Every structure is written in C-alpha cells, then in structure tokens.
Amino acid sequence: MKITLTIASVLLAFAVLEATAASKYAGTWNFFTNENSNEDSDSQEYNVVPSNQDYYRPSLNNLNDKSVNSNNYYRYSNLLNSNEQSEYDNERETYKRNNRVTIDDRNAVLGNALADKVFALDKIVHEQRRQENNNVGAVDLQDPLAVANVAVKSSKKNVVQFYNAQMTNLRTGDLEYMYIKPEADLVYVEYSFDQLRTKGAYKSDLPQTNAGEFTIAMDNVRSNVTASFGAGKAIIVPAAYENAESTVLTEQNTETTLLDGAIKKAFIRQLNQAVSAEVYNSTHKGLLSQLKAEITAPLRSVNAGQKAKLYDMRWTERDLTIELTDIGTKFVDQTAQRIGSMAYVRTNAGTYKTKYTVVLDHLKWTGDLTISENGQRATTARSVQFNINNANVEIVLTNTDNRLCGTIYANAELDNVEYTLNKDLPISLQSRVERDLARFVKHSLEEYMHKSLEQRLCDRQN
C-alpha cells in the first residue's frame, strides 16, 4: 500500500503550529496537530484505543517569543545570503582601504570573553560534525527506536494490535535548523529524514488474519520541536512525511491489504509522534545539552562588577581621526553583556552557518577622546563619560568542508553614543564628533569582533 501526502508547508523553512488539539503524552510534553493534518477526516472507525491520558490546552508562557512564534519561525534560511556576504566583504575592504583602523584588544577583558564564548559555541558544533562525518545532532537520536505498542480499531467490531515495532534510519537524518535563546527559555530544532523504516508484528481478531508482520517506509520525513531548556514544557508537532508504503504479511507469509486502513488512519500517526518524541528527547542530551550549558555559563575571566573594556579604537576617515580608549563598561553585568541567541542552519551536506547575537546593554565607561582634523595637532578630551544603553552585534560564521576558519560577517546595531564633552575640545571639533563618532564606534565594533573571531577560528584551529 502506498500513501501519498503533500507536505509543502512543512518543507518550507518554518512549520505552522496553529493547534486545534493538545494532549498530555507520557506525562512530559504536549502534542499538537494541525488543521491541515495528514490524516483523513472522513472516517472515525480507525482510532487509537484511548488511554487514561487527559487532554488539555497547555500554557506556553516562555515558549512565546517575538522571533519564534506559532506562525513564523525564526528565518533561518535568511541568516546570510551570498549577496549580503559579498556586500559586507566589499564594504569592509573599502573601509580598510580608504580608512586606517587600529583595534587594540590588549587588556580587553570583556571583548575577549565574548569572542571566546562565540568560539566555544561554534567549536562544539564543528567538533561533532567533524567526528560524525557532518552528521551533527542526529547521533543523539536513538536508532533503532522502539515504538510503543498500540491497539487500533480496524472496524466497529475488530481491533488490531501493533507491537514489537522498531523504527530505523533516524541517525541518517539531518539537523536542518536550530535556534537557542536563553532569556526566552527557548530551544527549536528541525530534522529531516530521507526515509524511516518501521518493522513489527501485529495481532488481530479479524477472521482473515490473526497475526503477522508489517513493514512501513516513510519518505521525506520532517520533524520540528520547540522546547524549554528544562524538561516538561514543549510544543511538539507530529512529524510529517511525503509518502509512505506499507507491506503486511499474514502468518502464511502472504501479503494482505486488510490492515491498510488501520495503518493509514491511526498507526502512521503513532509513528509520526514517535519521531518527534525522540527529536524532543535529543534536546536534552548530546549536542543540545552542551550548547545550552555553554551559552548560559558565565563569561570566563570576567567577574561581576569589575571594570572590563571591549577594546581601544583609532579610526581615520578622510581628514578625520578619532581615538577612543577603554570602550566597554565600568561594571560588568553578566545579564547585560552576554550571548543573546544562537542559530544554526545546514545549507548543504558540507556547509553550515551559525549566527550569534552578542548583547552589549548598559555600556558605561570613562575614557579619553582624541581627535585631529586635516592632519593638525591632535586635541584630547580626557575622562569623558560615555553611555550606550543598547547594542547588539550579529555574527554569522560560514563553515565549509569542516574548516573551522570560514567566512565571518559582523553587523553592529547600537543606540546613540551618549557623552558629555568638557572644555578641552574646541567647538569646531565637537560638531565632527557629533556627526561621526557613532558611526566610527559601530564600524570599529564590527571590525573588532571580526578580527577577534578570525584570530580564534583561524589561528587556533587544530
């Protein structure tokens, strides 16, 4: 028997999670089924025999997130396209060619700690891909996977029990997307499988066949799960598939189609749930467990309350040079300066991209600002107080053929750079500072993160 079903919406980058029903399953997490599900609704005779499980609509609370919601998941496929990378590379080379930028990261306690954190996270992914021949994540799936025994009504009077079923090929799957956001208590994963095969036995009270064996092959299977960091709260969508073929043999080893309806209407759903249940289990071990532990661990070599700078800047653009010391913060706050999120996308068998959001909120520092114009003698305003309430740096790393040293993209977004200049700086230069300082800090921050990660990814690779 062959079951052909369309999953166009599932094969998009993001799954629709509009739920019409939810059940507590195994007492730990919640299954959702879509209105446009694979199951036909024209027959009620094929149903899993109900258990004593209760049915409810769960509270999602922290699973809700602006960038990951029920209708439109984080746009993984848009982490960075080739045109954006080219534009970034061209702009960066133009700045380096037309301007002289010097980034000094000596004693850059905070800057180095953040770069080390990104490096540590990326190396976790890189190492598993290297050790498992690019099979990242899937090694954490159980294979073969035991499928729970289930009794199915094959008619109003008859019941079929499927038992001793085992599903194989899960470890040949691919982790397509991953998104981790600690402050939202959020982990999202999506796997694809070319084919999953299930073999087992059955018993029935049908007069034509009382027992036998069955094999089910599901092609192009997709499963996604949204989970919390700890166990107990999740949105688990039963896996979807493109088509399925089943072969059922009687005790006499002859093929029969008498159970096709029961398989199509009910047992396939059990298999879909088993796949997503195992995907959920993988979020609490192996790769995901390591990444969650690392992203939430305090920044190394940084103590709360200590002074910690990002870097010192010297930037020359045309006729203007600005030097700024001790960019960073007087008092480190591990909740304000951190890795806000991490995303992973598999682009093909040998290439993947990771994206990190570096959060730099509440930056306050006192430093010297030196400025010169048209080659004239530099003027320094000493002990200037600076403040940046909110700043984010998005970093996208592209890795090909397991080379840790790949392409790097960094884009900084920051609020206005607030400062109070003293009388040391002439009014004529103050206007240049007001016009150009924020842009200089933005691009120097991008250059600093690029340089720091390049040193770690390329100089330290082993």
C-alpha positions as CSV (number, residue, x, y, z in Angstrom):
1,M,0.0,0.0,0.0
2,K,1.3,3.5,-0.8
3,I,0.1,6.6,0.9
4,T,0.9,9.8,-0.8
5,L,0.6,13.0,1.1
6,T,1.7,16.6,0.4
7,I,3.8,18.4,3.0
8,A,4.6,21.6,1.1
9,S,4.0,23.7,4.2
10,V,6.3,21.5,6.2
11,L,9.1,21.6,3.7
12,L,9.2,25.4,4.0
13,A,11.8,26.7,6.4
14,F,9.3,27.1,9.2
15,A,6.4,25.0,10.4
16,V,2.9,26.3,11.2
17,L,2.0,25.5,14.7
18,E,-1.7,26.6,14.8
19,A,-3.1,23.9,17.1
20,T,-6.6,22.5,17.3
21,A,-6.0,19.9,20.0
22,A,-3.3,19.1,22.5
23,S,-2.8,16.1,24.7
24,K,-0.5,15.3,27.6
25,Y,1.7,12.5,26.3
26,A,3.8,10.3,28.5
27,G,3.2,13.0,31.2
28,T,6.0,15.2,30.0
29,W,5.1,17.2,26.9
30,N,2.3,18.2,24.5
31,F,1.5,17.1,21.0
32,F,-0.2,19.4,18.6
33,T,-2.0,18.5,15.4
34,N,-2.7,21.0,12.6
35,E,-6.0,21.6,10.9
36,N,-4.3,20.7,7.6
37,S,-3.1,17.4,9.0
38,N,-2.1,14.4,7.0
39,E,-5.0,12.4,8.5
40,D,-8.2,12.0,6.5
41,S,-11.3,13.1,8.5
42,D,-13.9,11.1,6.6
43,S,-13.8,8.1,8.8
44,Q,-13.9,7.6,12.6
45,E,-13.6,3.8,12.6
46,Y,-9.8,3.8,12.7
47,N,-8.8,5.2,16.0
48,V,-6.1,4.5,18.6
49,V,-7.8,2.9,21.5
50,P,-7.9,5.7,24.1
51,S,-5.9,5.5,27.3
52,N,-6.4,7.3,30.6
53,Q,-4.4,10.3,29.5
54,D,-6.1,13.7,30.0
55,Y,-6.5,16.3,27.3
56,Y,-5.8,19.9,27.7
57,R,-4.5,23.1,26.0
58,P,-1.1,23.9,27.6
59,S,0.2,27.3,28.7
60,L,3.2,28.2,26.5
61,N,4.4,31.1,28.6
62,N,8.2,31.4,28.0
63,L,7.9,29.5,24.7
64,N,6.4,32.5,23.1
65,D,9.0,34.8,21.5
66,K,9.0,37.6,19.1
67,S,11.3,35.9,16.7
68,V,9.9,32.4,17.1
69,N,6.1,32.3,17.2
70,S,3.3,30.0,16.2
71,N,3.0,31.2,12.6
72,N,6.5,32.1,11.5
73,Y,9.7,30.6,12.9
74,Y,13.0,32.4,13.0
75,R,14.1,33.0,9.5
76,Y,16.9,30.5,9.4
77,S,17.2,30.5,5.7
78,N,18.0,34.2,5.8
79,L,20.9,34.0,8.2
80,L,23.0,35.5,5.4
81,N,22.8,35.0,1.7
82,S,25.7,35.2,-0.7
83,N,24.9,38.7,-1.9
84,E,24.8,40.1,1.7
85,Q,28.2,38.4,2.4
86,S,29.7,39.9,-0.8
87,E,28.3,43.4,0.1
88,Y,29.7,43.1,3.6
89,D,33.1,41.9,2.4
90,N,33.2,44.7,-0.2
91,E,32.2,47.4,2.3
92,R,34.8,46.1,4.9
93,E,37.6,46.1,2.3
94,T,36.6,49.6,1.2
95,Y,36.8,50.8,4.8
96,K,40.1,49.2,5.3
97,R,41.5,50.6,2.1
98,N,40.1,54.1,2.5
99,N,40.5,54.4,6.2
100,R,43.1,53.4,8.7
101,V,41.6,51.5,11.6
102,T,43.6,50.2,14.5
103,I,41.9,47.9,17.1
104,D,43.8,47.3,20.3
105,D,42.5,44.4,22.3
106,R,45.2,44.3,24.9
107,N,43.6,44.0,28.3
108,A,40.2,43.8,26.5
109,V,38.7,41.6,29.2
110,L,35.1,41.8,28.2
111,G,35.8,41.8,24.4
112,N,37.9,38.7,24.6
113,A,35.5,36.9,26.9
114,L,32.6,37.4,24.4
115,A,34.8,36.3,21.5
116,D,35.9,33.3,23.4
117,K,32.2,32.4,24.1
118,V,31.3,32.5,20.4
119,F,34.4,30.5,19.6
120,A,33.5,27.9,22.2
121,L,29.9,27.5,20.9
122,D,31.0,27.2,17.3
123,K,33.6,24.7,18.2
124,I,31.0,22.4,19.8
125,V,29.1,22.2,16.5
126,H,32.3,21.9,14.5
127,E,33.7,19.1,16.5
128,Q,30.6,16.9,16.4
129,R,30.3,17.5,12.6
130,R,34.0,16.5,12.2
131,Q,33.7,13.4,14.4
132,E,30.4,12.2,13.0
133,N,31.1,12.9,9.3
134,N,28.8,16.0,9.2
135,N,26.1,14.1,10.9
136,V,25.6,16.8,13.6
137,G,22.7,16.3,16.1
138,A,21.4,13.1,14.6
139,V,23.9,11.0,16.5
140,D,21.9,11.9,19.6
141,L,18.8,10.2,18.3
142,Q,18.1,6.6,19.4
143,D,18.4,4.2,16.4
144,P,16.7,1.7,16.3
145,L,13.8,3.4,18.2
146,A,11.2,1.2,19.9
147,V,7.7,2.3,19.1
148,A,5.1,1.9,21.8
149,N,2.6,-0.9,21.3
150,V,-0.8,0.4,20.2
151,A,-4.3,-1.1,19.7
152,V,-6.3,0.2,16.7
153,K,-9.9,-0.3,15.9
154,S,-9.9,-1.6,12.3
155,S,-13.7,-1.6,12.2
156,K,-16.6,-1.1,14.6
157,K,-16.2,-4.7,15.8
158,N,-12.5,-5.5,15.3
159,V,-9.2,-4.4,16.9
160,V,-5.6,-4.8,15.6
161,Q,-2.7,-4.6,18.0
162,F,0.7,-3.4,16.6
163,Y,3.6,-4.4,18.8
164,N,7.4,-5.0,18.9
165,A,7.8,-2.3,16.3
166,Q,11.2,-0.7,15.8
167,M,12.0,2.3,13.6
168,T,15.4,2.6,12.0
169,N,17.5,5.2,10.0
170,L,17.0,8.1,12.5
171,R,20.7,8.6,12.7
172,T,20.9,9.2,8.9
173,G,18.8,12.3,9.4
174,D,20.0,15.9,9.2
175,L,19.7,18.7,11.7
176,E,18.3,21.4,9.3
177,Y,17.7,24.3,11.8
178,M,18.4,25.1,15.4
179,Y,17.7,28.2,17.5
180,I,18.6,28.7,21.1
181,K,17.5,31.8,23.1
182,P,18.2,31.5,26.9
183,E,16.2,34.6,28.0
184,A,13.1,33.1,26.3
185,D,13.8,29.6,27.7
186,L,13.6,28.5,24.1
187,V,15.2,25.8,22.0
188,Y,13.9,25.0,18.5
189,V,15.2,22.1,16.3
190,E,14.1,20.7,13.0
191,Y,15.3,17.4,11.4
192,S,14.8,15.9,8.0
193,F,15.0,12.2,7.1
194,D,15.1,10.8,3.6
195,Q,13.4,7.5,4.7
196,L,12.4,6.0,8.0
197,R,11.6,2.3,8.2
198,T,9.5,0.6,10.8
199,K,9.2,-3.2,11.2
200,G,7.0,-5.0,13.7
201,A,4.3,-7.6,14.4
202,Y,0.5,-7.5,14.8
203,K,-2.3,-9.5,16.2
204,S,-6.0,-9.1,15.3
205,D,-9.4,-10.6,15.8
206,L,-10.1,-10.4,12.1
207,P,-11.2,-13.8,10.7
208,Q,-9.0,-13.4,7.6
209,T,-5.7,-12.8,9.5
210,N,-5.0,-13.2,13.2
211,A,-1.3,-12.4,13.3
212,G,1.7,-11.5,11.1
213,E,4.4,-8.9,10.4
214,F,4.4,-5.5,8.8
215,T,7.0,-3.0,7.3
216,I,6.3,0.7,6.8
217,A,8.6,3.0,4.9
218,M,8.0,6.8,5.2
219,D,9.8,9.1,2.8
220,N,11.0,12.7,3.2
221,V,10.1,13.0,6.9
222,R,10.3,16.4,8.6
223,S,10.1,16.9,12.4
224,N,10.3,20.1,14.4
225,V,10.2,20.7,18.2
226,T,10.1,23.9,20.3
227,A,11.2,23.1,23.8
228,S,12.2,24.8,27.0
229,F,15.7,24.5,28.5
230,G,14.5,22.1,31.2
231,A,12.2,19.1,30.8
232,G,8.5,19.4,30.9
233,K,7.4,22.1,28.6
234,A,7.4,21.9,24.8
235,I,5.5,22.2,21.5
236,I,5.9,19.0,19.6
237,V,4.4,18.8,16.1
238,P,3.9,15.2,14.9
239,A,6.3,14.5,12.1
240,A,5.1,15.0,8.5
241,Y,6.1,12.9,5.5
242,E,5.7,13.0,1.8
243,N,4.6,9.4,1.2
244,A,4.5,6.1,3.0
245,E,4.4,2.5,1.8
246,S,3.4,-0.5,3.9
247,T,3.7,-4.2,3.4
248,V,1.7,-6.5,5.7
249,L,2.2,-10.3,5.7
250,T,-0.1,-12.9,7.3
251,E,1.0,-16.0,9.3
252,Q,1.1,-17.8,6.0
253,N,3.6,-15.2,4.6
254,T,1.1,-13.9,2.1
255,E,0.6,-10.2,1.6
256,T,-2.7,-8.7,2.7
257,T,-4.3,-5.2,2.4
258,L,-6.8,-5.8,5.2
259,L,-4.9,-3.6,7.6
260,D,-4.2,-0.7,5.2
261,G,-6.9,1.4,6.6
262,A,-5.8,0.9,10.2
263,I,-2.2,1.8,9.3
264,K,-3.2,4.8,7.3
265,K,-5.8,6.2,9.7
266,A,-4.1,5.6,13.0
267,F,-0.8,3.8,13.2
268,I,1.1,6.2,10.9
269,R,0.1,9.0,13.4
270,Q,1.7,6.9,16.1
271,L,4.9,6.7,14.1
272,N,4.9,10.5,13.5
273,Q,4.5,11.1,17.2
274,A,7.4,8.7,18.0
275,V,9.7,10.5,15.6
276,S,9.0,13.9,17.2
277,A,9.1,12.5,20.7
278,E,12.7,11.3,20.0
279,V,13.6,14.6,18.5
280,Y,12.4,16.2,21.7
281,N,14.5,13.8,23.7
282,S,17.6,14.9,21.8
283,T,17.2,18.5,23.0
284,H,18.2,17.3,26.5
285,K,21.4,15.4,25.6
286,G,24.4,15.4,23.5
287,L,24.9,18.5,21.2
288,L,22.0,20.5,22.5
289,S,22.9,19.8,26.1
290,Q,26.4,21.0,25.5
291,L,25.3,24.2,23.7
292,K,22.7,25.1,26.4
293,A,25.2,24.6,29.1
294,E,27.8,26.8,27.3
295,I,25.5,29.6,26.2
296,T,24.2,30.0,29.8
297,A,27.5,29.7,31.5
298,P,29.0,32.9,32.8
299,L,31.6,34.7,30.7
300,R,35.0,33.3,31.5
301,S,37.7,35.6,33.1
302,V,35.1,38.2,33.9
303,N,33.8,38.9,37.3
304,A,30.5,40.7,38.0
305,G,31.1,44.4,39.0
306,Q,34.7,44.6,37.6
307,K,35.8,47.1,35.1
308,A,36.0,45.4,31.7
309,K,36.7,47.1,28.4
310,L,35.9,45.8,24.9
311,Y,38.8,47.4,23.0
312,D,40.6,50.7,22.2
313,M,39.8,52.4,18.9
314,R,41.7,54.5,16.5
315,W,39.7,55.3,13.3
316,T,40.8,57.5,10.4
317,E,38.3,58.5,7.7
318,R,39.4,61.0,5.1
319,D,40.6,64.1,7.1
320,L,39.4,63.0,10.5
321,T,41.0,60.8,13.1
322,I,39.3,59.7,16.3
323,E,40.9,57.7,19.1
324,L,38.8,56.4,21.9
325,T,40.1,54.4,24.9
326,D,38.5,51.9,27.3
327,I,35.4,51.3,25.3
328,G,33.4,48.9,27.4
329,T,31.8,49.2,30.9
330,K,32.8,50.2,34.4
331,F,30.8,47.4,35.9
332,V,30.3,44.1,34.2
333,D,26.8,42.7,34.3
334,Q,26.6,39.1,33.0
335,T,22.9,39.6,32.3
336,A,23.5,42.7,30.2
337,Q,26.7,41.6,28.3
338,R,26.1,38.1,27.0
339,I,25.3,35.9,24.1
340,G,21.7,36.5,23.5
341,S,20.9,33.8,21.0
342,M,22.5,31.2,18.7
343,A,21.1,29.8,15.4
344,Y,22.3,27.0,13.1
345,V,21.3,26.3,9.5
346,R,22.5,23.4,7.3
347,T,22.9,24.8,3.8
348,N,24.1,21.5,2.2
349,A,26.0,18.3,3.2
350,G,29.3,20.1,3.6
351,T,28.3,23.6,4.6
352,Y,26.6,25.2,7.6
353,K,26.1,28.6,9.0
354,T,25.8,29.8,12.6
355,K,24.5,33.1,13.8
356,Y,25.2,34.7,17.2
357,T,23.7,37.7,18.7
358,V,26.1,39.4,21.1
359,V,24.2,41.7,23.5
360,L,26.0,44.7,24.9
361,D,23.5,46.6,27.0
362,H,24.3,49.3,29.5
363,L,27.8,50.1,28.4
364,K,29.1,52.9,30.5
365,W,32.8,53.9,30.6
366,T,35.1,56.8,31.1
367,G,37.8,57.3,28.5
368,D,40.0,59.7,26.7
369,L,38.8,61.0,23.3
370,T,41.4,62.3,20.9
371,I,40.5,63.9,17.6
372,S,42.5,65.5,14.9
373,E,41.4,67.1,11.6
374,N,43.3,67.8,8.4
375,G,46.5,66.5,9.9
376,Q,46.6,69.2,12.6
377,R,47.8,68.6,16.1
378,A,45.5,66.2,18.0
379,T,43.3,67.5,20.8
380,T,42.4,65.3,23.7
381,A,39.3,65.5,25.9
382,R,40.2,63.5,29.0
383,S,38.0,61.4,31.2
384,V,34.9,61.7,29.0
385,Q,31.9,59.8,30.3
386,F,30.2,57.6,27.6
387,N,27.0,55.6,27.6
388,I,25.4,53.2,25.2
389,N,22.1,51.8,26.5
390,N,21.6,49.1,23.9
391,A,24.0,47.5,21.4
392,N,23.8,44.2,19.5
393,V,26.4,42.6,17.3
394,E,25.1,39.9,14.9
395,I,27.8,37.5,13.8
396,V,27.3,34.9,11.1
397,L,30.0,32.3,10.5
398,T,30.0,30.1,7.4
399,N,31.9,26.8,7.6
400,T,32.6,24.6,4.6
401,D,34.2,21.2,4.5
402,N,34.9,21.2,8.2
403,R,37.3,24.0,8.0
404,L,36.9,25.9,11.3
405,C,38.3,29.0,9.6
406,G,35.5,30.1,7.4
407,T,33.9,33.4,6.4
408,I,32.9,35.9,9.1
409,Y,30.2,38.5,9.0
410,A,29.6,41.1,11.7
411,N,26.9,43.8,11.9
412,A,26.6,46.1,14.9
413,E,23.4,47.9,15.8
414,L,23.6,50.4,18.7
415,D,21.7,53.3,20.2
416,N,23.1,56.8,20.1
417,V,26.5,57.1,21.8
418,E,25.8,59.4,24.7
419,Y,28.6,61.5,26.1
420,T,29.4,64.8,27.8
421,L,32.4,66.7,26.4
422,N,34.4,69.0,28.5
423,K,36.0,72.3,27.5
424,D,39.2,70.5,26.3
425,L,37.7,70.1,22.8
426,P,37.0,73.1,20.6
427,I,33.5,73.7,19.3
428,S,34.7,73.2,15.7
429,L,35.7,69.6,16.5
430,Q,32.7,68.9,18.7
431,S,30.4,69.1,15.6
432,R,32.6,66.5,13.8
433,V,32.4,64.2,16.9
434,E,28.6,64.5,16.9
435,R,28.4,63.7,13.3
436,D,30.9,60.8,13.0
437,L,31.5,59.2,16.4
438,A,28.6,56.8,16.5
439,R,29.4,55.5,13.0
440,F,33.1,55.1,13.9
441,V,32.1,53.1,17.0
442,K,29.7,50.9,15.1
443,H,32.2,50.0,12.4
444,S,35.1,49.6,14.8
445,L,33.0,47.3,16.9
446,E,32.3,45.2,13.8
447,E,36.0,45.2,12.9
448,Y,36.9,44.2,16.5
449,M,34.6,41.2,16.6
450,H,35.7,40.2,13.1
451,K,39.3,40.4,14.0
452,S,38.9,38.7,17.3
453,L,37.0,35.7,15.9
454,E,39.4,35.5,12.9
455,Q,42.2,35.1,15.4
456,R,40.4,32.4,17.3
457,L,38.9,30.5,14.3
458,C,41.9,30.7,12.0
459,D,45.0,31.0,14.3
460,R,43.8,28.5,16.9
461,Q,42.2,25.8,14.8
462,N,43.5,22.3,15.3
